[in-house]
Amino acid sequence: MNVRHLTPQVLPVLGALFVVLHLANGAAAQHDYKPSSQLIFAGKFDNAVEVLQGKLKKQADDCEWHYQLAIAQAQRGEYDSAEAALKEALRLGVAPGRAAADAHYLLAPLRQRPYFQKLLASQRYLPTQGPMVGHMTDTAASIWLRTAEPAEVRVVVTPADGSKPDSPQTASAQTSADSDYTAVVRVGGLQPGRRYRYTLEIDGRAVTLDQETEFCTAPTPGSPLQFSLAFGGGAGYVTEHEHMWDTIRNEKPDLLLMLGDNMYSDAPKSTPTQRYCYYRRQSPPPFRNLVSRTAVYSIWDDHDFGDNDCEGGPEIDKPAWKRPVWEVFRQNWANPGYGQGEQRPGCWYDFQVGDVQFFMLDGRYYRHLKGGTMLGPQQKQWLKERLRASQATFKVICSPVPFEYRTKGDSRDTWNGYRDERTEIFDCLTDHKITGVILMSADRHRSDAWKVERPGDYALYEFNSSRLTNHHKHPEMKEAIFSYNRTPSFGLVEFDTTKADPTVRYTVINIKGERKHTLELKLSQLK
């Protein structure tokens, strides 16, 4: 075994990666990443190559197996074989930008080879991942991207209708190794409810992109509107399901809510593993084609925060891996906020689109089963205060795990394990006569609608969906209003607050674009 090329930064990711290479494209790979050092300490690089070559005898056209074989062979010092495997992976569909991102870590042994130098040169003035539209207001927009090397990134925004403003709106940011070569460029000075086109410059050179780069700003806060969003969780990378992002894009949603289990690292102590999984999630063209023009908002769940059914506990920096995981999360999204920042990290925040307000919850960082809290005291207080202050027509509370107790049997991983805290939040709605509340959640590998009864107050309806791309599915639930698990699916939610009795419609759409179930609610039902 040749390990002379491994750096301290690369060692942890390889342990987590290779221990599951033989499962990497199936359901188990999304859940069974092992401790990051396990295979490295065992020194099983030879076994990794053997397993991958066996997989390729059965699935020779799967780009992911070839890509992982390139990594394994590169780390063994088999450069010619690794280069051949990488070429085949790229031919079959792996994005060159992903290889450029991994050049800092897993593919570093190939960096000086002429073929790889040519590949890196081709990506020098392109985003390796992104651009991705992030937080949107009525007057500003965030654009996220990653570059191959440290660079200054400039975003230029002009009206999409071709009219010429006095001057384009522009903003710049710098990528660096410290940010894992990412930046969020925030462009202001825009007008409410208007469609814009944006272009990119990297180190002063104009970028030519394959993706459509447009967005529409939000309307003036509080104004009635019609808009739609797509939501879900369970987005583990599965080659044959990546066209899900095309299916979502065909619906032209205004927003995409990623509600957790967005990339399945399951390696909270290994920053390189987390980065590897983000590169894999963000690189495929279908995903990039969607997010380049759709505002994306995200929270995490267990598989992209820690590991299965984990709880972070009440302390900010204990376990010690919590803050580094948070830093990686921040590097890979363009949300409006991340908990209470450096003083109290997390992924909770709220944002508003017209007269619909969203409350995005962090169900992991401060989760403490013995303490009876999923949110922690500060986040819970924030949620209650923001709900009381809200004047929105609809108030959407988004949780990484379901509120309805019946969704996962006796498991305490959902709000079933935190009943007193859930009751406290629901009592806040009753005590302060807060109307128009909708619940949204993920975690269960299917798409459901639930009615959550509340004696003495209106029932809450929960929209749950978390099988965006996963192979693995959970059983359909007869107790639900409806339940669907036969193929990957997502939730399309359409709001119309221009009506005398505003409505919200939830539709389950499968990966083929087929509408399977629909539920429409009126505001008068939520009072």
Residue, then its C-alpha position, 0 to 999 in steps of 0.5 A: m500500500n502506498v500512502r506517501h501522497l496523503t496529507p493530514q487534511v485528506l486522511p479523514v475523508l478517505g476513511a469515511l469515503f472508502v469504507v462505503l465505496h461498495l455502497a456508494n450508489g445505493a440506499a445504504a451509502q446514504h446512511d452508513y458512512k463509517p468513522s472517518s479513520q476506520l479504513i485508513f487505519a486498516g489500510k484497505f486501499d487495495n480492497a477499495v479498488e477491488v470492490l470498485q472494479g467489481k462494481l464496474k463489471k456490472q455497471a460500467d456506465d455509471c460515472e460515479w464508480h469511475y470517479q471513485l476509482a480514480i480517487a482510489q487509484a490516485q491515492r495508491g500512486e497509480y496515476d495512469s490508471a487513475e487518469a484513465a478512470l477520471k477521463e471515463a468518469l468525465r465522459l460519462g457525465v461527472a462535471p469537470g468542476r467537481a474534479a477541479a474542486d477535489a483537486h485540493y483534496l482527493l485528486a491532489p496527487l494528479r494535479q501536476r500531470p499534463y492532462f489534469q493541468k489542462l483540466l484545471a486550466s479549463q476551469r480557471y475562469l468558470p465556477t466549479q459549482g454554482p452559480m446558485v441564487g440564494h436569499m432574495t428580497d424585494t431590493a437585493a439578491s444573493i449569488w453563491l459560487r465556488t471557484a477553482e482557485p482564489a479569485e475575485v468574483r463580480v456579479v453584474v445585474t441588468p433587467a431581463d426585459g432588455s431595458k437599460p438602467d442608468s448603470p447596472q447593479t454590481a457587487s464583488a466578493q473574494t474566494s479563498a482557501d479559507s472559504d473553500y473557494t466560495a463566495v456569496v455576492r450580495v447585489g442591492g439596488l433592485q426593484p420589487g417583483r422584477r425579473y433580472r438577468y445576471t452575468l459573472e466575471i472571475d478575476g476580471r474575465a467575463v464568464t460564459l455559462d451553460q445555465e440560465t442566469e435570471f431571477c425575480t426579486a420578491p414583491t414588497p413585504g406584506s403585499p398579496l401575491q401568487f407564487s410557488l415553491a418546491f420543497g423536500g429533503g433526502a437528496g443523497y446523490v444517486t446517478e440515475h435520479e439526478h434528473m429530479w432537478d430537471t423535473i423540479r425546474n420544469e415546474k418553474p418554482d420561485l423558491l426551492l426549500m432544502l429541508g435537510d439530508n441534503m448531501y449525506s456526509d454522516a461524518p461530523k468529524s471530517t471536514p474533507t468528507q463533508r466538502y466531498c459530499y457537497y461537491r458531489r451534490q452541487s456539481p451535476p448539471p441538472f442541479r446547477n440548471l435549477v439553482s442558477r435561477t431559483a432562490v434556494y433556502s436550506i436547513w440541515d438534518d442528521h445526515d448533513f449535520g452529524d450522523n443518523d438520529c444525532e443530537g448536538g446537545p446544549e453546549i455551543d462548542k461541545p462536541a467540538w465538531k459542531r462549529p466546524v460542521w456549521e462553518v462548512f454548511r455556511q460555506n455551501w449555501a446563501n441563506p439570510g442567516y445562520g442561527q445567531g451567528e458566531q455567538r450562537p451558531g445554528c441554521w435557523y432564520d426566517f424570511q418573507v415573500g410578500d405576505v407569506q413568512f417562513f420560519m426555518l428551524d434547526g432541529r439538531y445543533y442544540r437538540h437534547l433528548k434528556g433535556g426535552t428540547m429539540l430547538g434549545p431555549q434561545q431558538k425556541q424563544w426566537l421562534k415564539e417572538r417572531l411568530r407573535a410579531s408576524q403580520a403575514t397571511f400565511k406563516v410556514i414553520c419548516s422543520p427537518v423532522p415531522f411534527e406529527y407523531r404518527t410519521k415514524g412510529d414510536s421513534r423519538d427522533t421526530w417531535n414525538g421525542y419532544r412533546d412538551e416543547r411542541t405543545e409549548i409552541f402550539d400553545c403559543l399559537t393559541d394564546h396569541k391567536i396566531t392564524g394561518v400557520i402551515l407546517m412543512s417538514a422532511d426526514r421521511h422518505r416519502s411524501d405525506a399530508w397530515k392533519v394535526e388536531r389541536p383541541g380548542d383551536y384550528a387543526l394544523y396541516e403538515f406537508n412532509s416530503s423527503r425523497l428527492t433523489n434517494h433510493h431508500k423509501h419508508p412505508e406509506m402511511k394509511e393514517a395520513i391524508f395521503s402518502y406516496n413512496r413509489t418513486p422519488s418525489f417532491g412537494l410543490v406548494e402554491f400560494d395565492t393570497t390575492k383571493a378574498d379567502p387566500t389559499v395554499r395548495y400542496t401537490v406531490i409530484n414524482i420524478k416523472g413529473e406526474r401529479k400524484h396527490t393534492l390538498e388545498l387549504k383556505l385561510s378560513q380553515l386556519k383560524 
